[in-house]
Each structure stands twice: as C-alpha cells, then as structure tokens.
C-alpha cells in the first residue's frame, strides 16, 4: 500500500512538472496600455520586461509605436526599460514585443496547407516556418483572390477559384499579409515568420502581444475677435451718403 502511495505521488509530481511551461518575453502586469499624450509632446513610459525562457534573448523591441534602444535579457532576467511614444494620432491596435535567440534548427522541408474561404479568409493564420518549408494556398471562394503584403500593399499571388498557389521560402523573412476579392480585403491580417536554420532566430511563439490605446490631447485654442467701431453723429434731417465698416 505504501509503495502504491509513493508511486501515485511520483506520477502526480511528474504531471505537475509537465504542466509548468515558460512564456517567452513577458511584460509584467500589463496586457493593455491606455496612454494619454499631449499633441507634439513625446511621452515616455517604463515597462518591466522579463525573460522567462531558459535561454537569452537579444535585440528586444516592439514592432511599432513604442521606441527604445535594442536591449538583451539573460534567462530569468528582468529589466525596467523606458519606451518613447512620438505619434500624434489616436491609435487602438495590438502590438507585440519580440526578440531573437541563438539556436540551430534542422531543415524540415514541410508543406503547410492553407484554405481560403470567403468571407472568413485563411483557415490557418499566423505561421512559424523554417527556411525550406512550403505553403500551399487553395482558393475555396468564387472568383479570383489576391494575396497582398500588408506593409507594401503589393500582390504576391493571384489565385483563381478552385486553384492553388504554392511558394517555398528559402530564406528567413517575416511579413504580414491578407487576401482581397474584387479589390476588397476580407478575413484577418495574418503573419508568416520564416526562421533561419542557424544563428539568431525569431520565433513568434515567444512574443508578447498587448493592446495599445493612445489618445491625443490638444491644447485649448483661444480665438479673439476684434470688431472695429466708428462713431457717427447725425443732426436732425442730416444725411450720410454711406457707412463704412
């Protein structure tokens, strides 16, 4: 009976260990940033960033809006970092914090299949690939569908209804893209991240995403209107040819 209890306890401990997992880069106590900024005045905020992985991260940065010098974090290290906001427009958008780690990956030469349905878009959205992997997009919609780079707006594929488009990614690249039909975007904006087989690698599974809401406040504008006045004096039965204002 005692042996059974010890065995059960050991299995229980193993299960608990299996449930503990790291979370990549973590912004402490922050899932959403609500920032008020004065027009034409930079705003600086401080965030506490922690590396919860068992390896070091390098060149850590936000993908947009929050600017700072690139910084590194050793495994388990936390650091307070100042970020500058320079934008002067209201923003409500999801942004991400990411970094690179050093590793060696074995080429898999896998093929991934993505179905495109209208109006929902891609059935597989964000994808992590290794250089040498291939994506096969199939157009399940009626009519032609174009795939466009979200940063440049340029089309990199034109797929007829019932047809497919295949591309093999031989080099590291990261970009967002979306689909259009009859010139109109539909579905989500998705991300393709192709990792190199060696060196510094960016894996989106270790990124941290937060909601960024920026509100711009403007100084009150005071307008002063001056109306010129002219005094006129008229005697009884006296006439003026005209009044000038």
C-alpha positions as CSV (number, residue, x, y, z in Angstrom):
1,X,0.0,0.0,0.0
2,X,2.9,2.3,0.9
3,X,4.6,1.6,-2.4
4,X,1.4,2.4,-4.3
5,X,1.1,5.8,-2.5
6,X,4.7,6.6,-3.3
7,X,4.2,5.7,-7.0
8,X,1.0,7.8,-7.1
9,X,2.8,10.7,-5.6
10,X,5.7,10.4,-8.1
11,X,3.3,10.3,-11.1
12,X,1.5,13.3,-9.6
13,X,4.7,15.3,-9.4
14,X,5.7,14.4,-12.9
15,X,2.3,15.6,-14.2
16,X,2.8,18.9,-12.3
17,X,6.2,19.4,-13.8
18,X,4.8,18.7,-17.3
19,X,2.2,21.5,-16.7
20,X,4.8,24.1,-15.9
21,X,6.0,25.9,-19.1
22,X,7.9,29.1,-19.8
23,X,6.2,32.0,-21.5
24,X,8.9,33.7,-23.5
25,X,9.2,37.5,-23.1
26,X,6.7,38.8,-20.5
27,X,5.6,42.4,-19.7
28,X,4.9,42.3,-16.0
29,X,1.3,43.1,-15.0
30,X,0.5,44.5,-18.4
31,X,-1.9,43.2,-21.1
32,X,-3.2,46.6,-22.2
33,X,-1.7,50.1,-22.4
34,X,-4.0,53.1,-22.2
35,X,-1.9,56.2,-22.8
36,X,-2.9,59.8,-22.9
37,X,-0.3,62.0,-24.7
38,X,-0.2,65.7,-25.4
39,X,0.0,66.8,-29.0
40,X,3.6,67.3,-30.3
41,X,5.0,66.3,-26.9
42,X,6.8,62.9,-26.6
43,X,5.6,60.6,-23.9
44,X,8.0,58.2,-22.0
45,X,6.7,55.1,-20.2
46,X,8.6,52.5,-18.2
47,X,7.8,48.8,-18.5
48,X,9.2,45.8,-16.6
49,X,10.3,43.1,-19.1
50,X,11.1,39.5,-18.0
51,X,12.7,36.7,-19.9
52,X,11.0,33.5,-18.7
53,X,12.8,31.1,-21.0
54,X,15.9,29.0,-20.4
55,X,18.0,30.9,-23.0
56,X,19.0,34.5,-23.7
57,X,17.1,37.0,-25.9
58,X,18.8,39.6,-28.0
59,X,17.8,42.8,-29.8
60,X,14.4,43.0,-28.0
61,X,12.0,45.6,-29.3
62,X,8.3,46.4,-30.0
63,X,7.2,46.1,-33.6
64,X,5.7,49.6,-33.7
65,X,4.9,52.8,-31.7
66,X,7.0,52.1,-28.6
67,X,10.6,53.1,-29.3
68,X,13.7,52.3,-27.4
69,X,17.3,51.2,-27.8
70,X,17.6,47.5,-28.5
71,X,18.3,45.5,-25.4
72,X,19.1,42.0,-24.3
73,X,17.8,39.8,-21.4
74,X,19.6,36.7,-20.0
75,X,17.5,33.7,-18.9
76,X,15.3,34.7,-15.9
77,X,16.4,38.3,-16.0
78,X,14.1,41.3,-15.5
79,X,14.7,44.8,-16.6
80,X,12.9,48.2,-16.4
81,X,13.0,49.8,-19.9
82,X,12.0,53.3,-21.0
83,X,9.9,53.5,-24.2
84,X,9.2,56.7,-26.1
85,X,5.9,57.4,-27.9
86,X,6.1,60.0,-30.6
87,X,2.9,59.5,-32.6
88,X,0.3,62.4,-32.7
89,X,-2.7,60.4,-33.8
90,X,-5.2,58.3,-31.8
91,X,-4.3,54.6,-32.0
92,X,-6.1,51.4,-30.9
93,X,-4.2,48.4,-32.1
94,X,-2.5,45.2,-31.0
95,X,1.3,45.4,-30.8
96,X,4.0,42.9,-29.9
97,X,7.3,42.7,-28.1
98,X,9.8,40.3,-29.6
99,X,13.4,39.3,-29.6
100,X,15.9,36.9,-31.1
101,X,17.7,33.9,-29.6
102,X,20.6,31.8,-30.8
103,X,20.0,28.2,-31.9
104,X,20.4,25.7,-34.7
105,X,17.3,24.3,-36.4
106,X,17.1,21.2,-38.6
107,X,15.5,21.9,-42.0
108,X,12.2,20.1,-42.2
109,X,11.1,20.9,-45.7
110,X,7.5,20.6,-44.5
111,X,4.4,21.6,-46.6
112,X,1.6,23.5,-45.0
113,X,-1.9,23.8,-46.5
114,X,-4.0,26.9,-46.1
115,X,-7.6,27.1,-47.3
116,X,-9.0,30.5,-48.2
117,X,-12.8,30.8,-47.7
118,X,-15.0,33.9,-48.3
119,X,-15.7,35.9,-46.2
120,X,-13.7,34.3,-43.3
121,X,-10.3,34.3,-45.0
122,X,-7.5,31.9,-44.1
123,X,-8.3,28.8,-42.0
124,X,-4.7,28.9,-40.7
125,X,-3.5,32.4,-39.8
126,X,-0.1,33.1,-38.1
127,X,2.6,30.5,-39.1
128,X,6.1,29.8,-37.9
129,X,8.2,28.1,-40.6
130,X,11.8,27.0,-41.1
131,X,13.7,28.0,-44.2
132,X,12.9,25.4,-46.8
133,X,9.3,25.0,-45.8
134,X,6.4,25.4,-48.3
135,X,2.9,26.9,-48.1
136,X,0.1,25.8,-50.4
137,X,-2.8,28.2,-50.5
138,X,-6.1,26.9,-52.0
139,X,-8.9,29.2,-53.2
140,X,-12.2,27.8,-51.9
141,X,-14.1,31.0,-52.8
142,X,-15.8,32.1,-56.1
143,X,-13.7,34.4,-58.2
144,X,-10.1,35.3,-58.1
145,X,-8.3,36.0,-54.8
146,X,-5.1,38.0,-54.4
147,X,-2.7,37.7,-51.6
148,X,-1.1,41.0,-50.6
149,X,1.8,42.1,-48.4
150,X,0.2,44.2,-45.6
151,X,3.3,46.5,-45.4
152,X,3.6,47.3,-49.1
153,X,0.1,46.5,-50.4
154,X,1.8,44.6,-53.3
155,X,0.2,41.4,-54.6
156,X,2.4,38.3,-54.5
157,X,-0.2,35.8,-55.7
158,X,-3.3,35.7,-57.9
159,X,-5.3,32.5,-57.3
160,X,-8.3,31.5,-59.5
161,X,-11.3,29.9,-57.9
162,X,-10.7,26.2,-57.3
163,X,-6.9,26.6,-57.9
164,X,-3.9,26.8,-55.6
165,X,-0.7,28.8,-55.2
166,X,2.5,27.3,-53.8
167,X,5.6,29.1,-52.5
168,X,8.7,27.7,-50.9
169,X,10.5,30.0,-48.5
170,X,14.3,29.5,-48.8
171,X,15.4,32.5,-46.6
172,X,14.4,34.0,-43.3
173,X,11.6,36.6,-43.6
174,X,8.8,38.0,-41.5
175,X,5.7,39.7,-43.0
176,X,2.0,40.3,-42.6
177,X,-0.4,39.6,-45.4
178,X,-4.1,39.5,-46.2
179,X,-6.5,38.4,-49.0
180,X,-8.6,40.5,-51.4
181,X,-11.6,39.7,-53.6
182,X,-12.8,42.1,-56.2
183,X,-10.3,44.6,-54.8
184,X,-11.7,44.4,-51.2
185,X,-9.9,43.0,-48.2
186,X,-11.6,40.2,-46.3
187,X,-10.6,38.0,-43.4
188,X,-7.8,38.6,-40.9
189,X,-4.3,40.1,-41.4
190,X,-2.0,37.1,-40.8
191,X,1.7,36.7,-40.2
192,X,4.3,34.5,-41.8
193,X,7.6,34.1,-39.9
194,X,10.3,32.1,-41.6
195,X,13.2,31.2,-39.3
196,X,16.8,30.6,-40.5
197,X,18.4,27.2,-39.7
198,X,21.1,28.7,-37.6
199,X,22.2,32.0,-35.9
200,X,19.8,34.5,-34.3
201,X,16.2,33.3,-34.7
202,X,12.9,35.0,-34.1
203,X,10.1,32.6,-33.1
204,X,6.6,34.3,-32.7
205,X,5.7,31.7,-30.0
206,X,7.8,33.7,-27.6
207,X,6.4,37.1,-28.5
208,X,4.2,39.1,-26.1
209,X,1.1,40.8,-27.6
210,X,-0.7,43.7,-25.8
211,X,-3.5,46.1,-26.7
212,X,-2.2,49.6,-27.3
213,X,-4.6,52.5,-27.0
214,X,-3.3,56.0,-27.5
215,X,-5.4,59.2,-27.0
216,X,-4.0,62.6,-28.1
217,X,-5.0,65.7,-26.2
218,X,-4.8,69.1,-27.8
219,X,-4.2,72.4,-26.1
220,X,-7.3,74.6,-25.9
221,X,-7.4,77.2,-28.7
222,X,-8.5,80.7,-27.8
223,X,-9.8,82.9,-30.5
224,X,-10.2,86.6,-30.1
225,X,-12.4,88.6,-32.5
226,X,-11.9,92.4,-32.8
227,X,-14.7,94.3,-34.4
228,X,-13.7,97.9,-35.3
229,X,-16.2,100.5,-34.3
230,X,-16.8,104.0,-35.7
231,X,-18.8,106.7,-34.0
232,X,-21.2,108.7,-36.1
233,X,-23.2,111.8,-35.1
234,X,-26.2,112.9,-37.0
235,X,-28.2,116.0,-36.5
236,X,-31.9,116.1,-37.2
237,X,-32.6,115.9,-41.0
238,X,-28.8,115.4,-41.7
239,X,-27.9,112.6,-44.2
240,X,-24.8,110.5,-44.8
241,X,-24.0,109.2,-48.3
242,X,-22.8,105.9,-46.9
243,X,-21.5,104.0,-43.9
244,X,-18.0,102.4,-44.0
245,X,-17.3,99.5,-41.6
